[in-house]
């Protein structure tokens, strides 16, 4: 979709902003460009819509050299979202959103109808916000309008330059969530500039870590965090890169343990016998539809179990998450509920209970993920060394 072939940018004063860049962004992919200030990431982005012209090399959009395209028409094919948003203060939110469509020759009424659809798509009710002016919106709301406007002409490529950098952390996380939701529906090809490694890791399908004008590593966030290509990359992503990697490592079936399982209608005597046979101190309780209800502890002592069905003794289970959720979500859930384990449900099978994730399982999942990237194999093929195995 978007290719940089030996692209360099040197300014008249001799400053080399971008040095021999080779980079390919696949269709429907988010590539985050991350690095310190002055490293060339914004210059790289601005060359895509010809706000900057490369000194050498070429940039291809769908196989076509953009140097031969009319810059104005090119920019109307590319969505552009910046940190300052750039809304026209004298125009309403609806008219701001419809701007590009009107410039492309669409009738005003049709452009406004499409603008209303886009505002709704980014979570702004057009009947509430469409008639307001930019200074009547919060910073987060203005950013949403900026995204809606960039999407108005249905561009194949979206350029985003620090789009969420001017809002507080809570709003920033909400905007990131909204952007990921939109991307799951629209599958745009996105070049996303940020100086925030956490944001680059969270949003990018792949990330390019810039040094001074050069890409030091271009890979998936998990690979960059697990196997930095150089001391520079390791230093930039931080010594806590193992913790950052939790956010891009999903819970997989191989990470899950299967504990004893009982039903609400089982007797406590049968449940206790099953737990003792398995050497377990607790069992997961499922309802009549095999949905997660909670858990039940093994009765104290070796004497007679309490009378009655499991339903009379079961405890509710709030600590759960879907299969495929990140290890970061799993860790946060454990901490939130002070849980020694969390239930894992399969959202593709009616939230069927599939097992539990323990702190040990979470740690081993992270280690297997790092090992898989280092050895270029699947996580399931990684054998972990443990204290017991080294004796």
Helices and strands as residue ranges (DSSP letters): E 2-10, E 16-25, E 30-34, H 41-48, E 56-61, E 64-65, G 66-68, H 71-76, E 78-82, H 93-103, H 108-121, H 126-129, G 134-136, H 139-151, E 157-161, H 169-186, E 189-194, H 197-203, E 206-210, E 215-219, H 221-226, H 231-237, H 241-245, G 246-248, G 253-255, E 261-263, H 268-278, E 282-286, E 292-297, G 310-312, E 315-316, E 320-322, H 327-336, E 341-346, G 347-349, E 352-358, H 359-375, G 379-381
